[in-house]
C-alpha cells in the first residue's frame, strides 16, 4: 500500500470571500455615515461661531438698558430674537436671552444671562 502525502493547497472558498466583502462593506458604510455626520456637525458649529459675535453684541446691549418683553430684528443677515423675563419679584431678577437664527430659520447661537434690576 502506498502512502500518499498530499499537500492540500487550500484557498478561500467563494462563500468566504463574499462574506468578507460583505463585512468590509458594512464597515465602510458605517465609517462614511460617521464622516457625513461629522461634516454636518462641523458646518453647524461654524455657523454658530459666525453668529456668536452678533449674539454677544445684543446681550451686551440688553445689559446696558432696561428691556422687557420680546423683540425681533435683522442684524448681519441673521434674525435676532431678544427677550427679557422677570424671574421673581422678591429679588428683582430678570433673565435676558438672545437667539440668533440664520436665513433658513435654523438656530445658530443662543446666549442668556441673569441680571438684577436696580
Secondary structure by P-SEA (a helix, b strand, c coil): cccccccccccccaaaaaaaaaaaaaaaaaaaaaaaaaaaaaaaaaaaaaaaaaaaaaaaaaaacccccccccccccccccccccccccccbbbbbbbbbbccccccccccccccccc
